[in-house]
Amino acid sequence: MSPLHSAADVACWLQNSLDCDTVEPTSDILADVGVAGDDFHELMEKYAEAFSVDMSGYLWYFHTDEEGGGLDIGGSILQPPYERVKRIPVTPAMLADFANKGAWDLDYPPHRVPKWRYDILINNILVGALSLWLGYKLIKALLH
């Protein structure tokens, strides 16, 4: 009996979902196709729904980065999760295998990721402090 979903089927689904020209069964979705950050996360959600895949074992930070990339002072002080692990490419062949199993079935290497995102906490504190300072300056200017 042949598998329910082939890598070519998933590659075709990806092409249609992403509205792109070519996705091969061995294409790296991040490096070759250019899907990253929030777009990658949304694609994985669509994939899970379309192919009925239990994603409870999926660890995003092994496969993609985060959206943004602007001024990330916290990330330059403390590494975000995706910079703490070696990236594992996601390919249509891999997605077809998991679709046929009905679950994300990848044995991730041993790793440690902090429970809290201190890089984001640092950014939030800095934005809050800057907002308070700007608000103070604005009120001071309006009162004078």
N, CA, C and O atoms as a MOPAC input file, in Angstrom:
PM7 MOZYME 1SCF
protein

 N      0.84300 1    -1.18600 1     0.00000 1
 C      0.00000 1     0.00000 1     0.00000 1
 C      0.88700 1     1.24700 1     0.00000 1
 O      1.82900 1     1.33900 1     0.78700 1
 N      0.59500 1     2.18000 1    -0.85700 1
 C      1.40300 1     3.39400 1    -0.94000 1
 C      0.94000 1     4.40100 1     0.11300 1
 O     -0.20500 1     4.35700 1     0.56400 1
 N      1.83900 1     5.30700 1     0.49900 1
 C      1.45800 1     6.30900 1     1.49600 1
 C      0.30800 1     7.17900 1     0.99400 1
 O      0.14400 1     7.39000 1    -0.20800 1
 N     -0.46100 1     7.66200 1     1.91700 1
 C     -1.60900 1     8.49800 1     1.59100 1
 C     -1.17600 1     9.81200 1     0.93300 1
 O     -1.80600 1    10.27500 1    -0.01800 1
 N     -0.10300 1    10.40100 1     1.44300 1
 C      0.39400 1    11.67900 1     0.91800 1
 C      1.84000 1    11.51100 1     0.47100 1
 O      2.66900 1    10.99500 1     1.22000 1
 N      2.13900 1    11.94200 1    -0.73600 1
 C      3.52200 1    11.89400 1    -1.22200 1
 C      4.17600 1    13.25800 1    -1.01500 1
 O      3.49500 1    14.26200 1    -0.80800 1
 N      5.50000 1    13.27600 1    -1.07500 1
 C      6.23300 1    14.53800 1    -0.96900 1
 C      5.83700 1    15.47900 1    -2.10500 1
 O      5.77100 1    16.69400 1    -1.91900 1
 N      5.57400 1    14.91200 1    -3.28100 1
 C      5.14600 1    15.73200 1    -4.42500 1
 C      3.78100 1    16.36900 1    -4.15600 1
 O      3.54700 1    17.52100 1    -4.52200 1
 N      2.87100 1    15.60700 1    -3.50800 1
 C      1.55700 1    16.16200 1    -3.14500 1
 C      1.70900 1    17.35500 1    -2.20500 1
 O      1.07200 1    18.39100 1    -2.39100 1
 N      2.55800 1    17.19500 1    -1.20100 1
 C      2.76100 1    18.26800 1    -0.22300 1
 C      3.44900 1    19.45700 1    -0.89200 1
 O      3.10700 1    20.60600 1    -0.61000 1
 N      4.41600 1    19.19300 1    -1.77400 1
 C      5.09200 1    20.27400 1    -2.50100 1
 C      4.07700 1    21.05700 1    -3.33700 1
 O      4.13100 1    22.28500 1    -3.39500 1
 N      3.16800 1    20.35300 1    -3.97400 1
 C      2.11800 1    21.00000 1    -4.77700 1
 C      1.20300 1    21.83000 1    -3.87600 1
 O      0.85400 1    22.96000 1    -4.21600 1
 N      0.81500 1    21.27000 1    -2.72800 1
 C     -0.01300 1    22.00400 1    -1.76900 1
 C      0.70100 1    23.27700 1    -1.31100 1
 O      0.08500 1    24.33700 1    -1.20400 1
 N      2.00400 1    23.16500 1    -1.04200 1
 C      2.78500 1    24.33200 1    -0.62600 1
 C      2.81400 1    25.39500 1    -1.72200 1
 O      2.64000 1    26.58300 1    -1.44800 1
 N      3.03500 1    24.96300 1    -2.96000 1
 C      3.03800 1    25.90800 1    -4.08600 1
 C      1.72800 1    26.67900 1    -4.14900 1
 O      1.72400 1    27.89600 1    -4.33100 1
 N      0.62300 1    25.96800 1    -4.00100 1
 C     -0.69500 1    26.61100 1    -4.04200 1
 C     -0.92100 1    27.50700 1    -2.82600 1
 O     -1.45100 1    28.61000 1    -2.95500 1
 N     -0.52100 1    27.03300 1    -1.65000 1
 C     -0.71800 1    27.80500 1    -0.41700 1
 C      0.11900 1    29.07000 1    -0.39800 1
 O     -0.30900 1    30.10800 1     0.10700 1
 N      1.32300 1    28.96900 1    -0.95800 1
 C      2.25400 1    30.10000 1    -0.93300 1
 C      2.19600 1    30.94000 1    -2.19700 1
 O      2.80000 1    32.01000 1    -2.27200 1
 N      1.46600 1    30.44700 1    -3.19000 1
 C      1.38400 1    31.11700 1    -4.48800 1
 C      2.78400 1    31.39200 1    -5.04200 1
 O      3.12000 1    32.51400 1    -5.42100 1
 N      3.59600 1    30.31100 1    -5.07300 1
 C      4.95300 1    30.44500 1    -5.60700 1
 C      5.14000 1    29.47300 1    -6.76500 1
 O      4.34700 1    28.55000 1    -6.95300 1
 N      6.18300 1    29.69100 1    -7.52500 1
 C      6.40100 1    28.92700 1    -8.75300 1
 C      6.83500 1    27.48800 1    -8.51900 1
 O      6.21200 1    26.55500 1    -9.02600 1
 N      7.90300 1    27.31000 1    -7.75200 1
 C      8.46600 1    25.97100 1    -7.63900 1
 C      8.78700 1    25.60900 1    -6.19800 1
 O      9.51300 1    26.32700 1    -5.51000 1
 N      8.24200 1    24.50000 1    -5.75900 1
 C      8.62100 1    23.88900 1    -4.49000 1
 C      8.88500 1    22.43000 1    -4.79800 1
 O      7.99400 1    21.70800 1    -5.24600 1
 N     10.10200 1    22.00300 1    -4.55700 1
 C     10.48800 1    20.60900 1    -4.79200 1
 C     10.28500 1    19.80500 1    -3.51200 1
 O     10.23000 1    20.38800 1    -2.42900 1
 N     10.17400 1    18.47700 1    -3.60800 1
 C     10.03500 1    17.65500 1    -2.40400 1
 C     11.17500 1    17.83000 1    -1.40400 1
 O     11.00000 1    17.59700 1    -0.20800 1
 N     12.35100 1    18.24300 1    -1.90000 1
 C     13.50000 1    18.42300 1    -1.00400 1
 C     13.76700 1    19.88800 1    -0.66000 1
 O     14.76400 1    20.19100 1    -0.00500 1
 N     12.89800 1    20.79400 1    -1.08800 1
 C     13.10100 1    22.22500 1    -0.81100 1
 C     13.03300 1    22.50700 1     0.68500 1
 O     12.15700 1    22.00100 1     1.38500 1
 N     13.96300 1    23.31700 1     1.16000 1
 C     13.94700 1    23.80500 1     2.53600 1
 C     12.99200 1    25.00300 1     2.54900 1
 O     13.24100 1    26.00600 1     1.88000 1
 N     11.91400 1    24.89500 1     3.30300 1
 C     10.87600 1    25.92300 1     3.27400 1
 C     11.40900 1    27.29200 1     3.70500 1
 O     10.97700 1    28.31600 1     3.17700 1
 N     12.33100 1    27.31700 1     4.64900 1
 C     12.90600 1    28.58800 1     5.07900 1
 C     13.97700 1    29.07100 1     4.10000 1
 O     13.87500 1    30.17700 1     3.56900 1
 N     14.98800 1    28.26100 1     3.86300 1
 C     16.14300 1    28.69900 1     3.06200 1
 C     15.85300 1    28.78000 1     1.56600 1
 O     16.27100 1    29.73400 1     0.91100 1
 N     15.15000 1    27.80100 1     1.02100 1
 C     14.91500 1    27.76100 1    -0.42800 1
 C     13.66600 1    28.52200 1    -0.86300 1
 O     13.66500 1    29.19000 1    -1.89700 1
 N     12.61000 1    28.41600 1    -0.06900 1
 C     11.33300 1    29.02900 1    -0.44500 1
 C     11.19900 1    30.43400 1     0.15800 1
 O     10.47000 1    31.27400 1    -0.36800 1
 N     11.90900 1    30.67800 1     1.26500 1
 C     11.91000 1    32.01100 1     1.86400 1
 C     10.76500 1    32.29700 1     2.80800 1
 O     10.44600 1    33.45900 1     3.05700 1
 N     10.14100 1    31.26100 1     3.34000 1
 C      9.04600 1    31.45600 1     4.29200 1
 C      9.65000 1    31.47100 1     5.69400 1
 O     10.31300 1    30.51500 1     6.09700 1
 N      9.42200 1    32.55900 1     6.43700 1
 C     10.02400 1    32.71400 1     7.76400 1
 C      9.05900 1    33.42200 1     8.70600 1
 O      8.02700 1    33.94700 1     8.28700 1
 N      9.41200 1    33.42600 1     9.97400 1
 C      8.66800 1    34.17600 1    10.98300 1
 C      7.20000 1    33.81200 1    11.05100 1
 O      6.83800 1    32.63500 1    11.03400 1
 N      6.35000 1    34.83800 1    11.12900 1
 C      4.90300 1    34.62300 1    11.24800 1
 C      4.34000 1    33.85200 1    10.05900 1
 O      3.42400 1    33.04500 1    10.22100 1
 N      4.88000 1    34.09500 1     8.87000 1
 C      4.41100 1    33.36700 1     7.68700 1
 C      4.67900 1    31.87100 1     7.83200 1
 O      3.85200 1    31.05100 1     7.43300 1
 N      5.82100 1    31.51600 1     8.39700 1
 C      6.16300 1    30.11200 1     8.62100 1
 C      5.18600 1    29.49600 1     9.62500 1
 O      4.67900 1    28.39400 1     9.41700 1
 N      4.92800 1    30.22700 1    10.72200 1
 C      4.00200 1    29.72300 1    11.74900 1
 C      2.59800 1    29.52000 1    11.17500 1
 O      1.95100 1    28.50700 1    11.44300 1
 N      2.13700 1    30.48300 1    10.39000 1
 C      0.81000 1    30.36600 1     9.76800 1
 C      0.76600 1    29.19600 1     8.78800 1
 O     -0.23700 1    28.48800 1     8.70200 1
 N      1.85100 1    29.00000 1     8.05400 1
 C      1.91700 1    27.88000 1     7.11600 1
 C      1.82900 1    26.54900 1     7.85900 1
 O      1.14200 1    25.63400 1     7.40700 1
 N      2.51300 1    26.43400 1     8.98700 1
 C      2.47000 1    25.19300 1     9.76700 1
 C      1.07000 1    24.94700 1    10.32500 1
 O      0.63000 1    23.80000 1    10.40800 1
 N      0.37100 1    26.00800 1    10.70600 1
 C     -1.00900 1    25.85700 1    11.17600 1
 C     -1.91200 1    25.36200 1    10.04600 1
 O     -2.72800 1    24.46300 1    10.24500 1
 N     -1.75900 1    25.95800 1     8.85200 1
 C     -2.54900 1    25.52400 1     7.69000 1
 C     -2.23500 1    24.07400 1     7.33800 1
 O     -3.13600 1    23.29100 1     7.03600 1
 N     -0.95500 1    23.72300 1     7.37900 1
 C     -0.52500 1    22.35300 1     7.08000 1
 C     -1.17500 1    21.37600 1     8.05600 1
 O     -1.71600 1    20.35100 1     7.64100 1
 N     -1.12300 1    21.68900 1     9.34700 1
 C     -1.69800 1    20.80600 1    10.36500 1
 C     -3.18100 1    20.58100 1    10.11400 1
 O     -3.68500 1    19.46900 1    10.26900 1
 N     -3.87100 1    21.63900 1     9.72700 1
 C     -5.30600 1    21.53300 1     9.46000 1
 C     -5.57300 1    20.76600 1     8.16300 1
 O     -6.43200 1    19.88600 1     8.12200 1
 N     -4.84200 1    21.10100 1     7.12000 1
 C     -5.07500 1    20.47600 1     5.80800 1
 C     -4.77900 1    18.98200 1     5.81000 1
 O     -5.46000 1    18.21000 1     5.13500 1
 N     -3.75900 1    18.57400 1     6.57000 1
 C     -3.33700 1    17.17200 1     6.55200 1
 C     -3.64100 1    16.43800 1     7.85600 1
 O     -3.19700 1    15.30600 1     8.04700 1
 N     -4.39400 1    17.07200 1     8.75200 1
 C     -4.78300 1    16.47600 1    10.04100 1
 C     -3.57000 1    15.95000 1    10.80700 1
 O     -3.50000 1    14.77200 1    11.15800 1
 N     -2.62400 1    16.84400 1    11.05700 1
 C     -1.39300 1    16.47600 1    11.75800 1
 C     -1.41400 1    17.06200 1    13.16500 1
 O     -1.62000 1    18.26300 1    13.34400 1
 N     -1.19900 1    16.20100 1    14.16200 1
 C     -1.07500 1    16.63700 1    15.55200 1
 C      0.29600 1    17.29200 1    15.70400 1
 O      1.32300 1    16.62900 1    15.56400 1
 N      0.31200 1    18.58200 1    15.98800 1
 C      1.56300 1    19.34000 1    16.05900 1
 C      2.07000 1    19.51100 1    17.48700 1
 O      2.93400 1    20.35500 1    17.72800 1
 N      1.56300 1    18.74500 1    18.42800 1
 C      1.95300 1    18.93800 1    19.82600 1
 C      3.44700 1    18.71500 1    20.06500 1
 O      3.99800 1    19.25300 1    21.02600 1
 N      4.10700 1    17.94200 1    19.22000 1
 C      5.54200 1    17.72100 1    19.37100 1
 C      6.40900 1    18.71100 1    18.61700 1
 O      7.63500 1    18.61100 1    18.65000 1
 N      5.78900 1    19.66400 1    17.93700 1
 C      6.50300 1    20.63300 1    17.09300 1
 C      7.15400 1    21.72300 1    17.94100 1
 O      6.49600 1    22.34000 1    18.77800 1
 N      8.44100 1    21.95600 1    17.72300 1
 C      9.17600 1    23.02400 1    18.39700 1
 C      9.63900 1    24.02600 1    17.34100 1
 O     10.63000 1    23.79100 1    16.64900 1
 N      8.93000 1    25.12700 1    17.22200 1
 C      9.14000 1    26.09400 1    16.14500 1
 C     10.57200 1    26.58800 1    16.05300 1
 O     11.09100 1    26.78500 1    14.95400 1
 N     11.21000 1    26.78800 1    17.18200 1
 C     12.51800 1    27.44400 1    17.19000 1
 C     13.62800 1    26.61100 1    16.55600 1
 O     14.72000 1    27.12700 1    16.31900 1
 N     13.37400 1    25.35100 1    16.28100 1
 C     14.34500 1    24.53700 1    15.54100 1
 C     14.23300 1    24.76500 1    14.03400 1
 O     15.13600 1    24.39100 1    13.28500 1
 N     13.14800 1    25.36700 1    13.58700 1
 C     12.85800 1    25.41000 1    12.15800 1
 C     12.80700 1    26.80000 1    11.53100 1
 O     13.00800 1    26.92600 1    10.32300 1
 N     12.54800 1    27.83000 1    12.30100 1
 C     12.42700 1    29.18100 1    11.73800 1
 C     12.84100 1    30.21500 1    12.76300 1
 O     13.08300 1    29.89700 1    13.92700 1
 N     12.91900 1    31.44400 1    12.31900 1
 C     13.20700 1    32.54400 1    13.22300 1
 C     11.90400 1    33.26700 1    13.54100 1
 O     10.81500 1    32.76800 1    13.25800 1
 N     12.03300 1    34.44400 1    14.13100 1
 C     10.84800 1    35.21900 1    14.47400 1
 C     10.66900 1    36.37500 1    13.50500 1
 O     11.59700 1    36.77600 1    12.80400 1
 N      9.47100 1    36.89200 1    13.48600 1
 C      9.15800 1    38.05700 1    12.66600 1
 C      9.84800 1    39.27400 1    13.26300 1
 O     10.15300 1    39.29900 1    14.45500 1
 N     10.08300 1    40.24500 1    12.46400 1
 C     10.63400 1    41.49800 1    12.97800 1
 C     12.05400 1    41.71100 1    12.53300 1
 O     12.31900 1    42.01300 1    11.36900 1
 N     12.95500 1    41.55300 1    13.45500 1
 C     14.35300 1    41.76900 1    13.14600 1
 C     14.74000 1    43.23000 1    13.18800 1
 O     15.82800 1    43.59700 1    12.74400 1
 N     13.86800 1    44.06500 1    13.71400 1
 C     14.18300 1    45.48300 1    13.83900 1
 C     15.17100 1    45.69100 1    14.97400 1
 O     16.14000 1    44.94500 1    15.11300 1
 N     14.92100 1    46.69200 1    15.76600 1
 C     15.78700 1    47.00600 1    16.89000 1
 C     15.48000 1    46.02900 1    18.01700 1
 O     14.51100 1    46.21400 1    18.75400 1
 N     16.28800 1    45.00700 1    18.15200 1
 C     16.07900 1    43.96000 1    19.15500 1
 C     17.24000 1    43.97900 1    20.13900 1
 O     18.14400 1    43.14700 1    20.07100 1
 N     17.19900 1    44.94100 1    21.05500 1
 C     18.28000 1    45.07300 1    22.02800 1
 C     18.31000 1    43.85700 1    22.94200 1
 O     19.38400 1    43.34500 1    23.25700 1
 N     17.13200 1    43.38600 1    23.37600 1
 C     17.07600 1    42.20300 1    24.23800 1
 C     17.68500 1    40.98700 1    23.57500 1
 O     18.38500 1    40.20600 1    24.21900 1
 N     17.41900 1    40.82100 1    22.27200 1
 C     17.96200 1    39.69100 1    21.52400 1
 C     19.45800 1    39.78400 1    21.31000 1
 O     20.11900 1    38.76800 1    21.09800 1
 N     20.00300 1    40.99800 1    21.36400 1
 C     21.45400 1    41.12700 1    21.22600 1
 C     22.15700 1    40.87900 1    22.55400 1
 O     23.35900 1    40.61300 1    22.57800 1
 N     21.41700 1    40.96300 1    23.66000 1
 C     21.98100 1    40.68100 1    24.98000 1
 C     21.80000 1    39.20700 1    25.32800 1
 O     22.74200 1    38.54300 1    25.76000 1
 N     20.58800 1    38.70400 1    25.13900 1
 C     20.25600 1    37.30500 1    25.43700 1
 C     19.68000 1    36.66000 1    24.18200 1
 O     18.73800 1    37.18900 1    23.59200 1
 N     20.22800 1    35.54100 1    23.77600 1
 C     19.79900 1    34.89000 1    22.53600 1
 C     18.34900 1    34.42700 1    22.60400 1
 O     17.92800 1    33.84200 1    23.60200 1
 N     17.57700 1    34.69000 1    21.53700 1
 C     16.23900 1    34.11000 1    21.44600 1
 C     16.35000 1    32.59900 1    21.21700 1
 O     17.42200 1    32.11000 1    20.86000 1
 N     15.26200 1    31.85800 1    21.41600 1
 C     15.33200 1    30.39300 1    21.31600 1
 C     15.91500 1    29.86700 1    20.00900 1
 O     16.70100 1    28.92000 1    20.03000 1
 N     15.55100 1    30.45500 1    18.87700 1
 C     16.01400 1    29.93100 1    17.58600 1
 C     17.51100 1    30.12600 1    17.37000 1
 O     18.08900 1    29.49600 1    16.48500 1
 N     18.14600 1    30.98400 1    18.15900 1
 C     19.59900 1    31.14700 1    18.06000 1
 C     20.34000 1    30.23900 1    19.03300 1
 O     21.57000 1    30.19100 1    19.01400 1
 N     19.61800 1    29.52400 1    19.87800 1
 C     20.22400 1    28.63800 1    20.87100 1
 C     20.31300 1    27.18900 1    20.39200 1
 O     20.91200 1    26.34500 1    21.06000 1
 N     19.71800 1    26.90700 1    19.23800 1
 C     19.70000 1    25.53300 1    18.71800 1
 C     20.14900 1    25.52000 1    17.26200 1
 O     20.11800 1    26.54300 1    16.57900 1
 N     20.56500 1    24.35000 1    16.80100 1
 C     20.93100 1    24.18700 1    15.39300 1
 C     19.63500 1    23.99800 1    14.59700 1
 O     18.79800 1    23.16300 1    14.94000 1
 N     19.48900 1    24.78400 1    13.53500 1
 C     18.25800 1    24.74100 1    12.74600 1
 C     18.10200 1    23.41700 1    12.01700 1
 O     19.06300 1    22.87200 1    11.47300 1
 N     16.88000 1    22.91200 1    12.01500 1
 C     16.52000 1    21.69500 1    11.29400 1
 C     15.58900 1    22.10700 1    10.15500 1
 O     14.49100 1    22.60300 1    10.41100 1
 N     16.00800 1    21.91000 1     8.89800 1
 C     15.16100 1    22.30600 1     7.76900 1
 C     13.84700 1    21.51800 1     7.73200 1
 O     13.80100 1    20.34500 1     8.10200 1
 N     12.79400 1    22.18100 1     7.28300 1
 C     11.50700 1    21.52300 1     7.04400 1
 C     11.33600 1    21.43200 1     5.53200 1
 O     11.43400 1    22.43300 1     4.82300 1
 N     11.07700 1    20.21500 1     5.04900 1
 C     10.90700 1    19.97000 1     3.61600 1
 C      9.54000 1    19.34600 1     3.35400 1
 O      8.93300 1    18.79000 1     4.26900 1
 N      9.04800 1    19.42900 1     2.12700 1
 C      7.80100 1    18.74000 1     1.79100 1
 C      7.87600 1    17.23300 1     2.05800 1
 O      6.88200 1    16.63000 1     2.46300 1
 N      9.03400 1    16.62700 1     1.83700 1
 C      9.18000 1    15.19000 1     2.10900 1
 C      8.95000 1    14.90000 1     3.58800 1
 O      8.27700 1    13.93200 1     3.94200 1
 N      9.50900 1    15.74000 1     4.44200 1
 C      9.32800 1    15.59900 1     5.88700 1
 C      7.85800 1    15.79500 1     6.25600 1
 O      7.30400 1    15.03500 1     7.05000 1
 N      7.23700 1    16.80900 1     5.67900 1
 C      5.82800 1    17.08800 1     5.96500 1
 C      4.92300 1    15.95000 1     5.49200 1
 O      3.93600 1    15.62900 1     6.15300 1
 N      5.25300 1    15.34400 1     4.35900 1
 C      4.46800 1    14.20300 1     3.86200 1
 C      4.57900 1    13.03000 1     4.82700 1
 O      3.58500 1    12.36300 1     5.11500 1
 N      5.77800 1    12.77800 1     5.32500 1
 C      5.98900 1    11.69200 1     6.28700 1
 C      5.13500 1    11.90800 1     7.53100 1
 O      4.47700 1    10.98000 1     8.00400 1
 N      5.14300 1    13.12800 1     8.06300 1
 C      4.35800 1    13.42200 1     9.26000 1
 C      2.85900 1    13.38900 1     8.96800 1
 O      2.07000 1    12.99300 1     9.82500 1
 N      2.46500 1    13.80000 1     7.77100 1
 C      1.05000 1    13.74200 1     7.38700 1
 C      0.57300 1    12.29400 1     7.36500 1
 O     -0.54400 1    11.99700 1     7.78800 1
 N      1.41700 1    11.40000 1     6.87300 1
 C      1.04800 1     9.98300 1     6.82500 1
 C      1.01900 1     9.35400 1     8.21000 1
 O      0.27500 1     8.40100 1     8.44400 1
 N      1.81900 1     9.87500 1     9.12400 1
 C      1.81900 1     9.38600 1    10.51100 1
 C      0.70900 1    10.03500 1    11.33300 1
 O      0.28900 1     9.49400 1    12.35600 1
 N      0.23500 1    11.20000 1    10.88000 1
 C     -0.80900 1    11.91600 1    11.60800 1
 C     -0.28700 1    12.75100 1    12.76300 1
 O     -1.07000 1    13.30900 1    13.53100 1
 N      1.03600 1    12.84100 1    12.89100 1
 C      1.62800 1    13.60300 1    13.99100 1
 C      3.02500 1    14.08100 1    13.61200 1
 O      3.72200 1    13.44600 1    12.82000 1
 N      3.41800 1    15.20800 1    14.18900 1
 C      4.78200 1    15.70900 1    14.03500 1
 C      5.67100 1    14.75100 1    14.80600 1
 O      5.60100 1    14.68600 1    16.03300 1
 N      6.49300 1    14.01900 1    14.10400 1
 C      7.26200 1    12.92800 1    14.70900 1
 C      8.75200 1    13.14600 1    14.47600 1
 O      9.37300 1    12.47600 1    13.65200 1
 N      9.30800 1    14.08900 1    15.21400 1
 C     10.72200 1    14.41000 1    15.06300 1
 C     11.38600 1    14.34000 1    16.42700 1
 O     10.92500 1    14.95900 1    17.38600 1
 N     12.46100 1    13.59000 1    16.50700 1
 C     13.23600 1    13.52700 1    17.74400 1
 C     14.22500 1    14.68500 1    17.74100 1
 O     15.22000 1    14.66400 1    17.01600 1
 N     13.94300 1    15.68600 1    18.55200 1
 C     14.81700 1    16.84700 1    18.63100 1
 C     16.03500 1    16.51900 1    19.48300 1
 O     15.94600 1    15.71800 1    20.41300 1
 N     17.17100 1    17.13400 1    19.17100 1
 C     18.35900 1    16.91000 1    19.99200 1
 C     18.17600 1    17.52700 1    21.37900 1
 O     17.36300 1    18.43500 1    21.55100 1
 N     18.92300 1    17.04200 1    22.36000 1
 C     18.83900 1    17.64300 1    23.69700 1
 C     19.17300 1    19.13900 1    23.61500 1
 O     20.10200 1    19.53800 1    22.91400 1
 N     18.41800 1    19.93900 1    24.32400 1
 C     18.63400 1    21.38100 1    24.29800 1
 C     18.01600 1    22.01700 1    25.53500 1
 O     17.19500 1    21.41500 1    26.22500 1
 N     18.43500 1    23.25300 1    25.79400 1
 C     17.87500 1    24.01400 1    26.91500 1
 C     17.41200 1    25.36500 1    26.39900 1
 O     18.17300 1    26.11300 1    25.78700 1
 N     16.17900 1    25.65100 1    26.65400 1
 C     15.61300 1    26.95200 1    26.31900 1
 C     14.99800 1    27.48600 1    27.60900 1
 O     14.23000 1    26.77900 1    28.26300 1
 N     15.32600 1    28.73100 1    27.98800 1
 C     14.77500 1    29.27000 1    29.23600 1
 C     13.24800 1    29.27100 1    29.23500 1
 O     12.60800 1    29.41100 1    28.19300 1
 N     12.68800 1    29.11200 1    30.42100 1
 C     11.23600 1    29.11700 1    30.56500 1
 C     10.65700 1    30.48300 1    30.18600 1
 O      9.56200 1    30.56200 1    29.62900 1
 N     11.37800 1    31.53600 1    30.48200 1
 C     10.92300 1    32.89700 1    30.21000 1
 C     11.73300 1    33.49800 1    29.07900 1
 O     12.91400 1    33.18600 1    28.91900 1
 N     11.10900 1    34.34900 1    28.30100 1
 C     11.77300 1    35.05400 1    27.19800 1
 C     12.33600 1    36.37500 1    27.73000 1
 O     11.71200 1    37.42700 1    27.59100 1
 N     13.51200 1    36.30400 1    28.33600 1
 C     14.12500 1    37.49600 1    28.91200 1
 C     14.50500 1    38.52200 1    27.84500 1
 O     14.53600 1    39.72200 1    28.12100 1
 N     14.79300 1    38.05900 1    26.63200 1
 C     15.09900 1    38.99800 1    25.55000 1
 C     13.89100 1    39.89700 1    25.26500 1
 O     14.04600 1    41.09700 1    25.03700 1
 N     12.69600 1    39.31700 1    25.27900 1
 C     11.47200 1    40.09600 1    25.05000 1
 C     11.17700 1    40.98500 1    26.25700 1
 O     10.73300 1    42.12200 1    26.09900 1
 N     11.42200 1    40.47100 1    27.45800 1
 C     11.21100 1    41.26200 1    28.67100 1
 C     12.08400 1    42.51600 1    28.65100 1
 O     11.61700 1    43.60400 1    28.98700 1
 N     13.34500 1    42.36600 1    28.25900 1
 C     14.24800 1    43.52100 1    28.16200 1
 C     13.68700 1    44.53600 1    27.16500 1
 O     13.65400 1    45.73300 1    27.45000 1
 N     13.25100 1    44.06300 1    26.00400 1
 C     12.67400 1    44.97100 1    24.99900 1
 C     11.44600 1    45.69600 1    25.53800 1
 O     11.29000 1    46.89700 1    25.32100 1
 N     10.57100 1    44.97100 1    26.24200 1
 C      9.35700 1    45.58600 1    26.78600 1
 C      9.68700 1    46.64600 1    27.83600 1
 O      9.05700 1    47.70200 1    27.87500 1
 N     10.66900 1    46.36600 1    28.68300 1
 C     11.07800 1    47.33900 1    29.69900 1
 C     11.63700 1    48.59400 1    29.03100 1
 O     11.32100 1    49.71300 1    29.43500 1
 N     12.46400 1    48.40100 1    28.01300 1
 C     13.04100 1    49.55100 1    27.30900 1
 C     11.96600 1    50.38100 1    26.60700 1
 O     12.01200 1    51.61000 1    26.65400 1
 N     11.00800 1    49.73300 1    25.96300 1
 C      9.91800 1    50.45600 1    25.29400 1
 C      9.07200 1    51.19700 1    26.32700 1
 O      8.68500 1    52.34400 1    26.10400 1
 N      8.78500 1    50.54900 1    27.44900 1
 C      8.01200 1    51.19800 1    28.51200 1
 C      8.73000 1    52.41300 1    29.07000 1
 O      8.12100 1    53.46500 1    29.26200 1
 N     10.02700 1    52.27100 1    29.33200 1
 C     10.81100 1    53.38900 1    29.86300 1
 C     10.86500 1    54.53800 1    28.85900 1
 O     10.72700 1    55.70200 1    29.23600 1
 N     11.06500 1    54.21700 1    27.59300 1
 C     11.10000 1    55.25100 1    26.55600 1
 C      9.74600 1    55.95000 1    26.44200 1
 O      9.68900 1    57.16900 1    26.28500 1
 N      8.66500 1    55.18800 1    26.52000 1
 C      7.31400 1    55.76800 1    26.44400 1
 C      7.05900 1    56.70900 1    27.61600 1
 O      6.50900 1    57.79600 1    27.43700 1
 N      7.45900 1    56.29200 1    28.81400 1
 C      7.28800 1    57.15700 1    29.98600 1
 C      8.09800 1    58.44000 1    29.84300 1
 O      7.60900 1    59.52700 1    30.15100 1
 N      9.32800 1    58.31000 1    29.37900 1
 C     10.18800 1    59.47800 1    29.21300 1
 C      9.60800 1    60.43800 1    28.17600 1
 O      9.56500 1    61.64800 1    28.39900 1
 N      9.15900 1    59.89200 1    27.03600 1
 C      8.56000 1    60.73800 1    25.99700 1
 C      7.27500 1    61.39800 1    26.49300 1
 O      7.02500 1    62.56900 1    26.20800 1
 N      6.46200 1    60.64600 1    27.23700 1
 C      5.23800 1    61.20600 1    27.81000 1
 C      5.54500 1    62.33300 1    28.77500 1
 O      4.86700 1    63.36100 1    28.77200 1
 N      6.55500 1    62.14800 1    29.59700 1
 C      6.98400 1    63.18100 1    30.54200 1
 C      7.42800 1    64.43400 1    29.79400 1
 O      7.03800 1    65.54600 1    30.14800 1
 N      8.24600 1    64.24900 1    28.75900 1
 C      8.74600 1    65.38600 1    27.97300 1
 C      7.59200 1    66.12100 1    27.27900 1
 O      7.58600 1    67.35100 1    27.22000 1
 N      6.62900 1    65.37800 1    26.76000 1
 C      5.48000 1    65.98000 1    26.08100 1
 C      4.63500 1    66.79400 1    27.05800 1
 O      4.26600 1    67.93100 1    26.76600 1
 N      4.33400 1    66.21500 1    28.20500 1
 C      3.53300 1    66.92500 1    29.21300 1
 C      4.27600 1    68.16500 1    29.69200 1
 O      3.68100 1    69.23200 1    29.84700 1
 N      5.56800 1    68.02100 1    29.92300 1
 C      6.38500 1    69.15200 1    30.37100 1
 C      6.36300 1    70.27400 1    29.32700 1
 O      6.25200 1    71.44900 1    29.67700 1
 N      6.46900 1    69.90700 1    28.03900 1
 C      6.45600 1    70.90800 1    26.96600 1
 C      5.08500 1    71.57700 1    26.85100 1
 O      5.00500 1    72.77600 1    26.58500 1
 N      4.01300 1    70.81900 1    27.04800 1
 C      2.66500 1    71.38200 1    26.94600 1
 C      2.33600 1    72.31700 1    28.10500 1
 O      1.55900 1    73.25700 1    27.93800 1
 N      2.91100 1    72.07300 1    29.26100 1
 C      2.63500 1    72.89700 1    30.43400 1
 C      3.47100 1    74.17000 1    30.46000 1
 O      3.17400 1    75.07900 1    31.23400 1
 N      4.48100 1    74.25300 1    29.65400 1
 C      5.34400 1    75.45100 1    29.64100 1
 C      5.06800 1    76.32900 1    28.50100 1
 O      5.70800 1    77.37000 1    28.35400 1

